[in-house]
C-alpha cells in the first residue's frame, strides 16, 4: 500500500510539472474548452505574470511556472 501511495504521489508531481511546461495560449484554450463544455459563460481568462493574479482565481500555470492563467467571472 505504501508503494502505491508513493507512486500516486510521484505521478501527481510529474503531471503538475508537465502541465507547467505548456505554452500559455495552448493551456488557455484547453481551459476555455472545458468551461464551454460545462456551459459556463460570462467569464474571462487572462495570462499574467506569476504573483500578479489579483482579482481572480488562478486556474493554470504555464511557461514553466513563470505565468499563470486567471479566471474572472463577470
Secondary structure in CASP SS format (residue, H / E / C, confidence):
PFRMAT SS
TARGET T0000
AUTHOR 0000-0000-0000
METHOD secondary structure of the structure
MODEL  1
X C 1.00
X H 1.00
X H 1.00
X H 1.00
X H 1.00
X H 1.00
X H 1.00
X H 1.00
X H 1.00
X H 1.00
X H 1.00
X H 1.00
X H 1.00
X H 1.00
X H 1.00
X H 1.00
X H 1.00
X H 1.00
X H 1.00
X H 1.00
X C 1.00
X C 1.00
X C 1.00
X H 1.00
X H 1.00
X H 1.00
X H 1.00
X H 1.00
X H 1.00
X H 1.00
X H 1.00
X H 1.00
X H 1.00
X H 1.00
X H 1.00
X H 1.00
X H 1.00
X C 1.00
X C 1.00
X C 1.00
X C 1.00
X C 1.00
X E 1.00
X E 1.00
X E 1.00
X E 1.00
X E 1.00
X E 1.00
X E 1.00
X C 1.00
X C 1.00
X C 1.00
X C 1.00
X C 1.00
X C 1.00
X C 1.00
X E 1.00
X E 1.00
X E 1.00
X E 1.00
X E 1.00
X E 1.00
X H 1.00
X H 1.00
X H 1.00
X C 1.00
X E 1.00
X E 1.00
X E 1.00
X E 1.00
X E 1.00
X E 1.00
X E 1.00
X C 1.00
END
